[in-house]
Amino acid sequence: MNIRQPKWKELSSFEGASAFCDTVGYPCLVRPSYVLSGAAMRVVFNAKDLRAYLSEHGLSKEYPVVISKFILDAKELDIDAVAWNGQVVRMVNIRNDEGSEIHAVRSCFSFRQFPNMLKMRVFIQVMLL
């Protein structure tokens, strides 16, 4: 589907983290490498925010962070599917209606089922315009 994603990197030093953020440009999303979302994530807007986050959460080769370029006004959607004998029989699009920066319990989601992949692709292309 040729879905683009923000540049990201797993890092274990402040120097590396700072250099990556400078390269991709702020804001960046920082999280411990062992989580995908939740309270441990933070958007940092400058090197001071980055240093504060890393000081609070710790950083080492044992406990690296993952930093992604944070895209302002991004749209987030998840797609889940159920297959039977290698054929997708049911698909659902889960869209976060409050923006990609809102996660977990505070989120408001829309669910939409699709009878086939073509209809889902058309919906996604329209939604991402």
N, C-alpha and C positions, 0 to 999 in steps of 0.2 A: 504494500500500500504506500510505500515511500513516505512514511511518517517521519517528519523532522523531530529532533529532540535537542534540547540545549546542550552545549558543551559541558562536560563534567569530568571530575578526576578525583581519585582517592588519594589523600595526602596525609603525611604523618609529621610534618614540621610547620612551624609558623612561617618560615621563609618560603617554603614551597606553596603553602596556602595563600600567602600574600601575593606571591608572583603570579599564581594562577588567576586570582581575582583581578589583579592589575591587567593581565593579558585579555581576559574575557570582558572586563569592565563590570563595575558595580551597577545594580545590586546583584548579590549572589545568595543562593540558598545553601545553608550549611547544616549538616546533620551527622550524627555518629554513623559510622559505616554499617552498624548492625540494625538500624531502623529504616523504614521506608517513609514513615510520616509520623505525625504526632507532636507532642509538646517539646520534644528534644530538638525539633527543627527551628531554624531562625533565619530570617532574611537579614542580611547585613548590607549596609549602604556605604560603608567606608572601612578603611583599615582599623580605625578605632573600634568600630562595632565588631569586626572580625577578631581582634585581639581580646576583647571582652568575652566574646562567646567561647573562644578557645581556652581562655583562662578559667572560665566557669566549668566547662565540660571536660577539660583535659585533652591532651593530644600526645600520641606516641605511636611507635610502629605497632605496638600491641592494640592500641585503640585509635585507629585513624579516623578521619572525617571524610565525608564525600561532599564536595562543593560543586554546585551546578550554577551556571548563569541563570539568574532569575529573570524571566521574561515578563515584563509588565503587560497587563491586559491579556494574558494568555487564557485559553479555554482548555479545560481539562475534561477528558472523558475516558471512561473505562468501558471495555467491551468484554462481556462474558458470553460463553457459548457452551452448549451441551451437544456432544456428538454421540452417535450410535453407529457402530460398525464402520467407523471412519467417515461418516457423513454428519455434518452439522444439522441438528434437528431444531434447535431453538437458540436464538441470539437475543441479547438485550444490551442496549446502550445505557450506561449509567453516567449522567452528566452532572457535574457539580455546578449548581446554579449560582453559587456565590463567588465564583472565581477560583483560580488555581491556588491562591495563597491560603484558602480556608480549608482545613482538613478535619477529619475525625468527627467527634461528637457534635461539633458546631455546624456541620455541613448540612445543606439542604440539597437533596438529589432529585433528579427526574429519571424515571425508568421508562424505556420505550422498547417494545419488542419488534423484531423484524423477521419476516418470513424467509428472506434469502439474503445472501451476501451483497448482491447488486443493490438492493434497496438500502442496505446499511451504508454502503459506500457513497451512494448519492446523498443520503442524509448527512454523513460526516463531511463531505465536501461542501455542502451548503452551509452547515454549521460553522465551518472553519473560515468561511469567506469574511 
